[in-house]
């Protein structure tokens, strides 16, 4: 998602362009989208999805992973985001810690439960077990 939503230097392409790109990607016969899904794209992305794997980790785990990712990529930028050195964001950390969009996302996913396979993993251990069984 970062490679779709951001230009070099962490310049956001904007909601309209993000939604357009997600529409194009999710219209392909086979696709995987990970990370944050822009609100304006959720309806068509989730409705086109065969399965949704949702990592609903405890805020402490998610926050520590965000800090770890920032630290790891601070000096070694990710190859898919050339020209975008990792920056620490208190705003993003607050969103992670408070599970900012969890309630609205859960409500949206509840509407899809009869038509889409939704797998909710609450811990890294659950994720590891899930991956070892596919």
C-alpha positions as CSV (number, residue, x, y, z in Angstrom):
1,X,0.0,0.0,0.0
2,X,2.8,2.4,0.8
3,X,4.1,2.0,-2.8
4,X,0.7,2.8,-4.1
5,X,-0.2,5.7,-1.8
6,X,3.1,7.6,-1.6
7,X,5.5,9.4,-3.9
8,X,9.2,9.8,-3.0
9,X,9.7,11.9,0.2
10,X,6.4,10.5,1.7
11,X,4.3,12.8,-0.4
12,X,0.7,11.4,-0.3
13,X,-0.9,11.1,-3.8
14,X,-4.3,12.1,-2.4
15,X,-7.5,10.2,-1.7
16,X,-8.9,10.4,-5.2
17,X,-5.7,9.0,-6.8
18,X,-5.4,6.3,-4.1
19,X,-9.0,5.1,-4.7
20,X,-8.4,5.1,-8.4
21,X,-5.2,2.9,-8.0
22,X,-6.9,0.6,-5.6
23,X,-9.8,0.2,-8.0
24,X,-7.4,-0.8,-10.8
25,X,-5.5,-3.2,-8.6
26,X,-8.5,-4.9,-7.1
27,X,-10.1,-5.3,-10.6
28,X,-7.3,-7.7,-11.7
29,X,-8.0,-11.4,-11.6
30,X,-5.5,-12.0,-8.8
31,X,-4.4,-9.5,-6.3
32,X,-3.3,-9.0,-2.7
33,X,-3.5,-5.6,-0.9
34,X,-2.0,-5.2,2.5
35,X,-2.0,-2.4,5.0
36,X,-4.3,0.5,5.3
37,X,-7.2,0.6,2.9
38,X,-8.5,4.1,2.2
39,X,-12.0,4.6,3.4
40,X,-13.2,5.6,-0.1
41,X,-12.0,2.3,-1.5
42,X,-13.1,-0.2,1.3
43,X,-16.5,-1.0,-0.2
44,X,-15.2,-2.2,-3.6
45,X,-11.9,-3.6,-2.4
46,X,-13.6,-5.7,0.4
47,X,-16.5,-6.7,-1.8
48,X,-14.1,-8.0,-4.5
49,X,-12.0,-9.9,-2.0
50,X,-12.2,-13.6,-1.8
51,X,-10.7,-13.6,1.7
52,X,-9.7,-10.9,4.2
53,X,-7.0,-11.6,6.7
54,X,-7.2,-9.0,9.5
55,X,-4.5,-8.6,12.0
56,X,-6.2,-7.3,15.1
57,X,-3.2,-7.2,17.5
58,X,-3.1,-5.7,21.0
59,X,-2.2,-2.0,20.8
60,X,1.1,-2.7,22.6
61,X,2.2,-5.3,20.1
62,X,1.2,-3.2,17.2
63,X,2.9,-0.1,18.6
64,X,6.1,-2.0,19.3
65,X,6.1,-3.3,15.8
66,X,5.7,0.1,14.4
67,X,8.6,1.4,16.4
68,X,10.7,-1.6,15.4
69,X,9.9,-1.0,11.7
70,X,10.8,2.6,12.0
71,X,14.1,1.8,13.7
72,X,15.0,-0.9,11.2
73,X,14.3,1.3,8.2
74,X,15.5,4.6,9.6
75,X,18.9,4.1,8.1
76,X,18.1,1.4,5.5
77,X,15.2,2.7,3.5
78,X,12.8,0.1,2.0
79,X,13.5,-0.6,-1.6
80,X,9.9,-0.2,-2.7
81,X,9.9,3.4,-1.4
82,X,13.0,4.8,-2.9
83,X,13.5,8.4,-1.8
84,X,11.3,8.0,1.3
85,X,13.4,7.6,4.4
86,X,11.4,6.2,7.3
87,X,10.1,8.9,9.6
88,X,8.7,8.5,13.1
89,X,5.1,9.8,13.4
90,X,3.5,10.4,16.8
91,X,0.2,10.8,15.0
92,X,0.5,7.4,13.5
93,X,1.6,5.8,16.8
94,X,-1.4,7.3,18.5
95,X,-3.6,5.8,15.7
96,X,-2.0,2.4,16.3
97,X,-2.2,2.7,20.1
98,X,-5.8,3.8,20.2
99,X,-6.8,1.3,17.4
100,X,-8.2,4.4,15.7
101,X,-10.3,2.9,13.0
102,X,-10.9,-0.5,14.5
103,X,-14.6,0.1,15.4
104,X,-15.5,1.4,11.9
105,X,-13.6,-1.4,10.2
106,X,-15.2,-4.1,12.4
107,X,-18.6,-2.7,11.5
108,X,-17.8,-2.8,7.8
109,X,-16.4,-6.3,8.0
110,X,-19.5,-7.5,9.9
111,X,-21.6,-6.6,6.9
112,X,-19.4,-8.8,4.6
113,X,-19.3,-11.9,6.8
114,X,-21.8,-13.8,4.8
115,X,-20.2,-13.2,1.4
116,X,-16.5,-13.0,2.2
117,X,-14.2,-15.3,4.2
118,X,-12.9,-13.1,7.0
119,X,-9.9,-14.4,9.1
120,X,-9.2,-12.3,12.2
121,X,-5.9,-13.0,13.9
122,X,-5.4,-11.5,17.3
123,X,-1.8,-12.2,18.0
124,X,1.5,-13.0,16.2
125,X,1.2,-16.6,17.5
126,X,-2.2,-16.9,15.8
127,X,-0.7,-15.5,12.6
128,X,2.2,-17.9,12.8
129,X,-0.2,-20.9,13.3
130,X,-2.4,-19.7,10.5
131,X,0.5,-19.5,8.1
132,X,1.9,-22.9,9.1
133,X,-1.4,-24.4,8.2
134,X,-1.9,-23.0,4.7
